[in-house]
Amino acid sequence: MRLISRLNPAEGVGDFWAYIRRPQPYRWPILGLSMLMTGTLLFWVLQERYYLPPERPQVTYITTFAPGRTDEEIIASNIANEARKDALAAEQAERDEIRREIYRTFGRAAGMDVEKIEREAAAERAREEAAEKARREALIGESIAEPAE
């Protein structure tokens, strides 16, 4: 009960009213200014803002294929693309082999053991591929396309 008697708002209101009733030259301007500042702050904090939803974007689709293609045309296009891709991969493999042969010749001229270097590089590639496969399996688990062993 002692705490409630200490928190009596009637005494505080009475003290405020006695202070306001005293004749002071600046009491009304100070009261008006304090009410104006409090009101301005409350107005600024409590006002609502309405944000309109963003305008829907206008999507323009760029197509490289005719929209009315038949399934046979799609299959023929896919076969032609695969043949082009295989030809490019064969050309790249040929260029890679020429480059490796140049490096082998240069390595032999420099006195290096080229066969040992190639074995080490093949072993390193195999380790990296195994690590990549293990990482992928850990991420996605067993694939539907690959049957369980």
C-alpha positions as CSV (number, residue, x, y, z in Angstrom):
1,M,0.0,0.0,0.0
2,R,2.9,2.3,0.6
3,L,3.8,2.3,-3.1
4,I,0.3,3.3,-4.2
5,S,0.3,6.3,-1.8
6,R,3.6,7.5,-3.4
7,L,2.2,7.3,-6.9
8,N,-0.9,9.4,-6.3
9,P,-1.6,11.5,-9.4
10,A,-3.9,13.9,-7.6
11,E,-1.1,15.5,-5.7
12,G,0.9,16.0,-8.9
13,V,-2.1,17.6,-10.7
14,G,-2.7,19.8,-7.6
15,D,0.9,20.9,-7.6
16,F,0.8,21.7,-11.4
17,W,-2.4,23.7,-11.0
18,A,-1.0,25.7,-8.1
19,Y,2.1,26.5,-10.2
20,I,0.1,27.6,-13.2
21,R,-2.2,29.8,-11.0
22,R,0.8,31.8,-9.7
23,P,1.2,35.1,-11.5
24,Q,4.3,34.7,-13.8
25,P,4.9,36.9,-16.8
26,Y,5.8,34.0,-19.2
27,R,3.5,31.2,-18.0
28,W,1.1,31.3,-21.0
29,P,3.7,31.7,-23.7
30,I,5.7,28.8,-22.2
31,L,2.6,26.6,-21.9
32,G,1.6,27.4,-25.4
33,L,5.0,26.7,-26.8
34,S,5.3,23.4,-24.9
35,M,1.9,22.3,-26.1
36,L,2.8,23.4,-29.7
37,M,6.0,21.4,-29.6
38,T,4.3,18.3,-28.1
39,G,1.5,18.5,-30.6
40,T,3.8,18.9,-33.6
41,L,5.8,15.9,-32.5
42,L,2.7,13.8,-32.0
43,F,1.4,14.9,-35.4
44,W,4.6,14.0,-37.1
45,V,4.9,10.6,-35.4
46,L,1.3,9.6,-35.7
47,Q,0.3,10.6,-39.2
48,E,-0.4,7.8,-41.6
49,R,1.3,7.4,-44.9
50,Y,-0.4,5.6,-47.8
51,Y,1.9,3.9,-50.2
52,L,0.3,2.9,-53.4
53,P,1.3,-0.6,-54.7
54,P,3.9,-0.4,-57.4
55,E,2.7,-0.4,-61.0
56,R,2.8,-3.8,-62.6
57,P,5.6,-3.9,-65.2
58,Q,4.8,-4.3,-68.8
59,V,6.6,-7.4,-69.9
60,T,7.8,-7.7,-73.5
61,Y,8.7,-11.2,-74.5
62,I,11.4,-11.6,-77.1
63,T,11.2,-14.8,-78.9
64,T,13.7,-16.3,-81.3
65,F,11.4,-19.1,-82.4
66,A,8.2,-19.0,-84.3
67,P,5.3,-19.2,-81.9
68,G,3.4,-21.9,-83.9
69,R,6.2,-24.5,-84.3
70,T,5.2,-28.1,-84.5
71,D,6.8,-30.8,-82.4
72,E,8.6,-32.2,-85.4
73,E,10.2,-28.7,-86.1
74,I,11.2,-28.5,-82.4
75,I,12.8,-32.0,-82.5
76,A,14.6,-31.2,-85.8
77,S,15.9,-27.9,-84.3
78,N,17.1,-29.7,-81.2
79,I,18.9,-32.4,-83.2
80,A,20.6,-29.7,-85.4
81,N,21.7,-27.8,-82.2
82,E,23.1,-31.0,-80.7
83,A,25.0,-31.8,-83.8
84,R,26.4,-28.2,-83.8
85,K,27.3,-28.5,-80.1
86,D,29.1,-31.9,-80.7
87,A,31.0,-30.4,-83.7
88,L,32.1,-27.4,-81.5
89,A,33.1,-29.8,-78.7
90,A,35.2,-31.9,-81.1
91,E,36.9,-28.8,-82.5
92,Q,37.7,-27.7,-78.9
93,A,39.1,-31.1,-78.0
94,E,41.3,-31.0,-81.1
95,R,42.6,-27.6,-80.2
96,D,43.2,-28.7,-76.6
97,E,45.2,-31.8,-77.9
98,I,47.3,-29.5,-80.2
99,R,48.0,-27.2,-77.2
100,R,49.0,-30.2,-75.0
101,E,51.3,-31.5,-77.7
102,I,53.0,-28.1,-77.9
103,Y,53.5,-28.1,-74.1
104,R,54.8,-31.7,-74.2
105,T,57.3,-30.7,-76.9
106,F,58.3,-27.6,-74.9
107,G,58.6,-29.7,-71.7
108,R,60.8,-32.3,-73.4
109,A,63.0,-29.6,-74.8
110,A,63.3,-28.1,-71.3
111,G,64.3,-31.5,-69.9
112,M,61.1,-32.3,-67.9
113,D,59.5,-35.7,-67.4
114,V,56.4,-35.0,-69.4
115,E,54.8,-38.4,-68.8
116,K,55.1,-38.0,-65.0
117,I,53.6,-34.6,-65.1
118,E,50.6,-35.9,-67.2
119,R,50.0,-38.7,-64.7
120,E,50.1,-36.3,-61.8
121,A,47.7,-34.0,-63.6
122,A,45.3,-36.8,-64.5
123,A,45.3,-38.0,-60.8
124,E,44.7,-34.4,-59.7
125,R,41.7,-34.1,-62.1
126,A,40.3,-37.4,-60.9
127,R,40.5,-36.2,-57.3
128,E,38.9,-32.9,-58.1
129,E,36.1,-34.7,-60.0
130,A,35.5,-37.1,-57.1
131,A,35.4,-34.2,-54.6
132,E,33.0,-32.3,-56.8
133,K,30.7,-35.4,-57.1
134,A,30.8,-36.0,-53.3
135,R,30.0,-32.3,-52.7
136,R,27.0,-32.5,-55.1
137,E,25.7,-35.7,-53.6
138,A,26.0,-34.1,-50.1
139,L,24.0,-31.1,-51.3
140,I,21.2,-32.8,-53.3
141,G,21.4,-36.4,-52.2
142,E,20.7,-39.2,-54.5
143,S,19.4,-38.2,-57.9
144,I,16.3,-39.6,-59.5
145,A,18.1,-40.0,-62.8
146,E,20.9,-42.1,-61.2
147,P,19.7,-45.4,-59.8
148,A,20.9,-46.5,-56.4
149,E,23.6,-49.0,-56.3
